[in-house]
Structure formats: C-alpha cells, structure tokens
Amino acid sequence: MRKTLHRLAAFAVVAMLSLAVVAASSAAGTVTEIEKYGHAVTDIWIDDFLSGGFALGDTVDIVFDNGYEMKDVPFFNGYYVGNGEPVLRAYPGDEFIAVCINYGKLNEIAGIAPGNTVTITLNTKEGRLADQELNSLVYTDSRDDYASDEIFANFRMIDEGNIAEGVLYRSASPVNNENGRAAYGDALIEGVGVNAVLNLADTDEEIEEFIAEEGFASDYYLSLYEKGNVIALGMPVDYSSSSFAETLASGLAELSYLEPPYLVHCTEGKDRAGFTSALLECLMGASEDEVVADYMESYSNYYGVDATSDPDKYDLIVENNIMPMLSVIKCNSPDAATGAAVYLLTHGMTLSELAALIVNLSL
C-alpha cells in the first residue's frame, strides 16, 4: 500500500511537472498592430515570453484564430531567415513579440488584422540556436560608439564600375531621426553638394511629419524637398516583388531628369539602399566583388563585421543578403549590366530615361 502511494505521488509530481513545461512552452495573445511592412505586433511582452520557457534560437508553431498556421518558425532577435520565410521576432529595443515574414506582408498572406488572436507553442528547443548566435547583430545609436560621422551615418560615395566620382552617394536617412543619425547625414550631404535625393523609405506625408517634429535639424534636406528635388517612394521591403521593381524604376526614371550629385537612402541605408546601389553599380559595369564589398561596408559601419574580424558572419550575410539581390538583378541575363538594364526597362523605365541616367552617373 505504501509503495502504491509512493508511485501515485511520483506520477502526480511528473504530471505536474509536465503540465508546467507545457504551460511554460506556450503563449497566447492578440494582434495589436500591423506594422508598415505587414508584420503583426502582439500584446505578448518579450520579457514574459522569455521568462515563460522560450529562448532565442528556439523554433515554435504559430496558430491564428482564423486557422492560419505556421510550423517550426525560428524565434530570433532579427530577420535571420531567407526572403519570404517566417520569423517570430523579439527585436532589440521592442517590448512585444511580433510575427513576421521576411520581405513579405504577413497580414495579407495570413489574412489577419488587429484583434486576431494567436497561440505560440514551442516546437524545438534550441532548434535554430546556431543561426541565432551566428547572425545576432546589434548596433547602438550613440555617435560616441563610432569612429566618424560618415561611419555613424553609413554615408559614402558610390564610384564602382563606371560611376564617376562625386555623382552618387548613399546613407542612412538624413530626414527620419528615429536612429539619431539624421542631422549627421544632412551635414554630410550638404558638404558634398547633393542636388537630388531618392528616398526609398518614406512617403511625402511621412517626410512632412519628420519636418514638423520638435528638434528637426535637417535644414539642407528641407531645402531640397522644398525645391522638389526629393523623390519620395515609400517602397516595400520585398526586393523580389513586382511592386518594388516598378516603384524603383519609376523613381530612377524621375531621378534621370534631375542633375547630380544624387543621394540614395532608406532608413538605415542598408537594405533598400543596398539593393538600389547594387542595381546602379551593376548597370554601370561594376564587378561582383565591387558590389559585394560596397554592400558589406554597411555591416562594417553598423556592426563591425568584415571579412577579417568575423569571416563566418561575413560569408553568411553575403550568401543570405547580397547574392540573392544580385540574382534578382541579373535574372536570366548574360551579365549583371544587361540584367540591370532589362530590370529597369521591363518595369517601366523608358530607353531615353535609362540613357539619361547612365550619362548622369558617368559625368
């Protein structure tokens, strides 16, 4: 009888522990916001999620109340997945968990909106931990942590291939100050005499909101905007989509009518600006090595990652980021220069606009 009681007690303890593990490995919440690019922000606090049994590098199953399911989704603090792949995001500085599709609009794909509920359940503990550890990159917004204003603002001249010196630049946003870089970028573009800007990230309405903010300090950018020399595209982030290509081609067509020097920027000057810079470099005959080196300079500026300091991360970023971009640019063309021209012409740019852009970049 005593042994039976002991066994029953042991089974009860095991059952309680199992229930505790299940409880600690699931979370439920409500979608509170759809971000600009379709990511679903929930009301699940990141700190609560982490203390409830989840850890970065785990994989999870996600079910929305409309029946849409996502299986074996990695839980990362960044977008360390391929184009079109899902990720459960705990972004540094954020308070809440978000469900995302990298370079894709989850809200449209899943058919969800604020008010939908979601349940997240542990699939595999540490299932993608190696990817999390290899990819994890964090930068600061303190100027003191960077060696120069140029590095802090991710600002540089683009002169790869046949692009002439002093006609094309790229940077983090000189108008959106969410990362504290706008005034630095503004001073740098004034210093080189930028005449026209291709703003890939923002709409005119958003630019005007930035201008109206207290402490706005980008007077040179404002002067260009008031002259009509800022082309605001408010582009999606999915560089493989037709909407991205059509918007970019229309923006570059408009740019071809303006005199250089030109500035290309998004928010960080890294992804949309990275694709656009690569496209223009390819158009102007740059080699693959030149395009890769320019793209990766942003990762050196923000994170200190280069081929010498961290070759594994460097190679992974090249493989996951810039090489797929080059594949989209080249498509089935015999070379990248032809591919870039075909990309622009097939998405709405005229031959005369393309020729004018090439001439302007060659000045």
C-alpha positions, 0 to 999 in steps of 0.5 A: 500500500505504501509503495502504491502511494509512493508511485501515485505521488511520483506520477502526480509530481511528473504530471505536474511537472509536465503540465508546467513545461507545457504551460511554460512552452506556450503563449497566447495573445492578440494582434495589436498592430500591423506594422508598415511592412505587414508584420503583426505586433502582439500584446505578448511582452518579450520579457514574459515570453522569455521568462515563460520557457522560450529562448532565442534560437528556439523554433515554435508553431504559430496558430491564428484564430482564423486557422492560419498556421505556421510550423517550426518558425525560428524565434530570433532577435532579427530577420535571420531567415531567407526572403519570404520565410517566417520569423517570430521576432523579439527585436532589440529595443521592442517590448512585444513579440511580433510575427513576421515574414521576411520581405513579405506582408504577413497580414495579407498572406495570413489574412489577419488584422488587429484583434486576431488572436494567436497561440505560440507553442514551442516546437524545438528547443534550441532548434535554430540556436546556431543561426541565432548566435551566428547572425545576432547583430546589434548596433547602438545609436550613440555617435560616441560608439563610432569612429566618424560621422560618415561611419555613424551615418553609413554615408559614402560615395558610390564610384564602382564600375563606371560611376564617376566620382562625386555623382552618387552617394548613399546613407542612412536617412538624413530626414527620419531621426528615429536612429539619431543619425539624421542631422549627421547625414544632412551635414554630410550631404550638404558638404558634398553638394547633393542636388537630388535625393531618392528616398526609398523609405518614406512617403511625402506625408511621412517626410512632412511629419519628420519636418514638423517634429520638435528638434528637426535639424535637417535644414539642407534636406528641407531645402531640397524637398522644398525645391522638389528635388526629393523623390519620395517612394515609400517602397516595400521591403520585398526586393523580389516583388513586382511592386518594388521593381516598378516603384524603383524604376519609376523613381530612377526614371524621375531621378534621370531628369534631375542633375547630380550629385544624387543621394540614395537612402532608406532608413538605415541605408542598408537594405533598400539602399543596398539593393538600389546601389547594387542595381546602379553599380551593376548597370554601370559595369561594376564587378561582383566583388565591387558590389559585394564589398560596397554592400558589406561596408554597411555591416562594417559601419553598423556592426563591425563585421568584415571579412577579417574580424568575423569571416563566418558572419561575413560569408553568411550575410553575403550568401543570405543578403547580397547574392540573392539581390544580385540574382534578382538583378541579373535574372536570366541575363548574360551579365549583371549590366544587361540584367540591370538594364532589362530590370529597369526597362521591363518595369517601366523605365523608358530607353531615353530615361535609362540613357539619361541616367547612365550619362548622369552617373558617368559625368 
